[in-house]
Amino acid sequence: QVQLQESGGGSVQSGGSLRLSCAASPGSVYSSYCMAWFRQAPGKEREEVASIGSDGTIRYADSVKGRFTISEDYAKKTLYLQMDSLKPEDTAMYYCATGPVGWIQCPTETARYDYWGQGTQVTVSS
């Protein structure tokens, strides 16, 4: 059973930065898994923010390109999301997820991900 735990959320002003972390339970995640960050704002559908595929291929949503950076420390089983130049529209609950195996370009559909963290809230004020 994979367990994921996010941390690092908080409240910042527009233009600020936050770094999210997602720790996976030891021994539960393998290099062939997709690892991804999603977010969900009130009244909106959950959307993919960034992902890392089985060969390290990284993809970002257009809305965060150039501002967010996804990375992982495989030895520590930890996924990160560095968020810079934050905007009020980045306000959402952020989730890490994993599950798809062997994908180079990770899927964006939430239904393809089997394991989710509980989420961490990010609030950006103007």
C-alpha positions in Angstrom: 0.0 0.0 0.0 1.4 3.3 -1.1 1.1 6.2 1.3 1.8 9.8 0.3 2.0 12.8 2.6 2.3 16.4 1.4 3.7 19.3 3.3 4.9 22.8 2.8 1.7 24.6 1.9 0.8 28.0 3.4 -0.3 31.5 2.7 1.9 33.9 0.8 1.5 37.2 -1.1 1.5 37.4 -4.8 5.0 37.0 -6.2 6.1 34.9 -3.3 7.4 31.3 -3.2 6.6 28.0 -1.6 8.2 24.6 -1.7 5.9 21.6 -1.4 7.1 18.1 -0.5 5.5 14.7 -0.9 7.0 11.8 1.1 6.1 8.3 0.0 6.1 5.4 2.4 9.4 3.5 2.2 9.7 0.8 -0.4 6.4 1.6 -2.0 7.3 3.7 -5.0 9.5 2.6 -7.8 11.3 4.5 -10.6 8.9 3.2 -13.2 6.0 5.1 -11.5 4.6 8.4 -12.6 4.8 11.0 -9.9 2.6 14.1 -10.2 1.3 17.2 -8.6 -2.4 18.1 -9.0 -4.4 21.0 -7.6 -8.0 21.7 -7.1 -9.5 25.2 -6.5 -12.9 25.6 -5.0 -15.6 24.9 -7.6 -13.1 23.6 -10.1 -12.0 20.2 -11.3 -8.7 18.8 -10.2 -6.0 19.5 -12.7 -2.5 18.3 -13.3 0.2 20.8 -12.4 3.4 18.9 -13.2 4.6 15.3 -13.5 7.7 13.1 -13.8 7.5 10.1 -16.0 9.3 6.7 -15.8 12.4 8.0 -17.7 12.4 11.4 -15.9 10.4 13.2 -18.6 8.9 16.3 -17.0 5.7 18.1 -18.1 4.1 21.2 -16.8 0.7 22.7 -17.2 0.9 25.8 -19.4 -0.3 27.9 -16.5 2.8 27.2 -14.4 5.6 26.9 -17.0 8.5 29.0 -16.1 7.3 29.5 -12.5 7.1 25.9 -11.0 9.8 23.3 -10.8 9.1 19.6 -10.1 11.9 17.4 -8.8 12.3 14.2 -6.9 14.8 12.6 -4.6 14.4 9.0 -5.3 16.6 7.8 -2.5 14.4 9.8 0.0 11.2 8.8 -1.8 10.3 12.4 -1.9 8.7 14.5 -4.6 9.0 18.3 -4.6 7.3 21.3 -6.2 9.1 24.6 -6.1 6.6 27.3 -6.7 7.9 30.8 -7.6 6.2 34.0 -8.7 3.0 32.8 -7.2 -0.3 34.3 -8.4 -3.7 34.5 -6.7 -5.0 32.0 -9.3 -2.5 29.4 -7.9 -4.7 29.3 -4.8 -5.8 25.7 -4.4 -5.4 22.4 -2.5 -2.3 20.7 -3.9 -2.1 16.9 -4.1 0.7 14.5 -5.0 -0.3 11.3 -6.8 1.3 8.2 -8.2 0.2 4.9 -9.8 0.7 4.8 -13.6 3.5 2.5 -14.4 5.9 2.7 -17.3 4.6 6.0 -18.8 7.2 8.4 -20.3 4.6 11.2 -20.6 2.4 10.8 -17.5 -1.3 10.8 -18.0 -3.2 13.9 -16.9 -6.5 12.1 -16.0 -7.0 11.8 -12.3 -8.7 8.4 -12.8 -5.4 6.9 -13.9 -3.7 7.6 -10.5 -4.3 5.0 -7.8 -2.7 6.7 -4.8 -3.2 10.2 -3.5 -2.0 12.3 -0.6 -4.4 14.2 1.6 -3.4 17.5 0.1 -1.8 20.7 1.3 -3.5 24.1 1.0 -1.8 27.0 -0.9 -3.3 30.4 -0.6 -1.9 33.4 -2.6 -3.2 36.9 -1.7 -2.9 39.9 -4.0 
